[in-house]
Amino acid sequence: MKWLLIILLCLFGFSCSPSVSNWYTRAPTKSKVVIMYSTSWCGWCKKAKKFMEEKNIYYIEKDFEDRATRLQLYEKAKKLGYDIRKLNGVPIFLIGRFIVVGFNPREILCLLGQKECKDALFVRSKSLLK
């Protein structure tokens, strides 16, 4: 009986695993999730947060000063073929399979599909892939 209830709930769009939180479902539809690594003392990070809020861009902020968080970023960067020595400033944005170091609104909007991406900045980001 329990399995039948679970199957019915799954068929009607309810979570099949109630113990696992799917944070993607909280993001607005038709948008990519942006992870922003920042510090509390960074002025550019504050400007980037304000920009993201003004543009209604859903983002998850992570503390770059936290060693465990920084190591997770390095692991993701390595998997993407990115030289971790280039992760030398904040804010750092992880957008899909792309990494943007520094606050660059044009590049962020390009990667989110909200702006034409024919400029050199996007080509530089795209070349980070293996």
C-alpha positions as CSV (number, residue, x, y, z in Angstrom):
1,M,0.0,0.0,0.0
2,K,2.9,2.4,0.9
3,W,4.5,1.8,-2.5
4,L,1.3,2.5,-4.3
5,L,0.9,5.8,-2.5
6,I,4.5,6.8,-3.4
7,I,4.0,5.9,-7.1
8,L,0.8,7.9,-7.2
9,L,2.5,10.9,-5.6
10,C,5.3,10.7,-8.1
11,L,2.8,10.5,-11.0
12,F,1.1,13.7,-9.8
13,G,4.3,15.7,-9.6
14,F,5.0,15.4,-5.9
15,S,8.6,14.7,-4.7
16,C,9.4,11.1,-4.9
17,S,12.0,11.5,-2.1
18,P,10.6,13.7,0.6
19,S,13.8,13.5,2.6
20,V,15.9,15.1,-0.1
21,S,15.5,18.8,-0.7
22,N,15.6,19.8,-4.4
23,W,16.9,23.4,-4.3
24,Y,16.5,23.7,-8.1
25,T,12.7,23.8,-7.6
26,R,13.0,27.1,-5.7
27,A,14.7,28.8,-8.6
28,P,12.5,30.8,-11.0
29,T,11.6,28.9,-14.1
30,K,13.5,29.5,-17.3
31,S,16.7,30.6,-15.5
32,K,20.0,29.0,-14.6
33,V,21.2,28.8,-11.1
34,V,24.2,31.0,-10.4
35,I,26.6,30.2,-7.6
36,M,28.5,33.3,-6.4
37,Y,31.6,32.9,-4.3
38,S,32.2,36.1,-2.3
39,T,33.6,37.5,0.9
40,S,32.0,39.9,3.4
41,W,34.6,42.6,2.9
42,C,34.6,42.7,-0.9
43,G,33.1,45.8,-2.4
44,W,32.7,44.2,-5.9
45,C,30.8,41.3,-4.2
46,K,28.3,43.8,-2.8
47,K,27.9,45.4,-6.2
48,A,27.4,42.0,-7.8
49,K,24.7,41.1,-5.2
50,K,22.9,44.3,-5.9
51,F,23.1,43.7,-9.6
52,M,21.8,40.2,-9.3
53,E,18.8,41.4,-7.2
54,E,18.0,44.2,-9.6
55,K,18.1,41.8,-12.5
56,N,16.0,39.2,-10.6
57,I,18.8,36.6,-11.1
58,Y,18.5,33.7,-8.7
59,Y,21.8,33.0,-7.1
60,I,23.3,31.1,-4.3
61,E,26.0,32.8,-2.3
62,K,28.9,30.9,-0.9
63,D,31.7,32.2,1.4
64,F,35.0,32.1,-0.4
65,E,36.9,32.5,2.9
66,D,35.5,29.2,4.2
67,R,38.2,26.6,3.4
68,A,35.8,23.7,2.7
69,T,33.8,25.8,0.3
70,R,36.9,27.0,-1.5
71,L,38.2,23.5,-1.9
72,Q,34.8,22.5,-3.4
73,L,35.1,25.3,-5.9
74,Y,38.6,24.2,-6.8
75,E,37.4,20.6,-7.4
76,K,34.6,21.9,-9.6
77,A,37.1,24.1,-11.5
78,K,39.5,21.2,-12.0
79,K,36.6,19.0,-13.4
80,L,35.8,21.8,-15.9
81,G,39.5,22.0,-16.9
82,Y,40.0,25.5,-15.4
83,D,43.4,26.5,-13.9
84,I,42.7,27.0,-10.2
85,R,45.5,29.5,-10.0
86,K,43.3,31.9,-11.9
87,L,40.7,31.8,-9.1
88,N,42.6,34.6,-7.4
89,G,39.9,37.2,-6.8
90,V,36.3,37.6,-5.8
91,P,33.5,37.5,-6.7
92,I,33.7,34.2,-8.6
93,F,30.6,33.0,-10.5
94,L,29.8,29.4,-11.5
95,I,27.2,29.5,-14.2
96,G,26.5,26.1,-15.6
97,R,29.9,24.9,-16.9
98,F,31.4,28.3,-17.0
99,I,33.5,30.2,-14.4
100,V,33.6,34.0,-14.3
101,V,36.3,35.6,-12.1
102,G,35.4,39.2,-11.1
103,F,32.2,41.1,-11.5
104,N,31.5,41.4,-15.2
105,P,27.7,42.1,-15.7
106,R,27.9,41.7,-19.5
107,E,29.5,38.3,-19.3
108,I,27.0,37.1,-16.6
109,L,24.0,38.2,-18.7
110,C,25.5,36.4,-21.8
111,L,25.9,33.2,-19.9
112,L,22.4,33.4,-18.7
113,G,21.1,34.0,-22.2
114,Q,19.8,37.5,-21.5
115,K,22.2,39.2,-23.9
116,E,24.0,38.6,-27.2
117,C,27.2,36.7,-26.7
118,K,29.4,37.7,-29.6
119,D,32.1,39.5,-27.6
120,A,35.6,38.3,-26.7
121,L,34.6,37.9,-23.1
122,F,32.3,35.1,-23.8
123,V,34.8,33.4,-26.1
124,R,37.3,33.5,-23.3
125,S,34.9,31.8,-20.9
126,K,33.9,29.2,-23.5
127,S,37.5,28.2,-24.0
128,L,37.7,27.1,-20.4
129,L,36.0,23.8,-21.3
130,K,38.0,20.8,-22.2
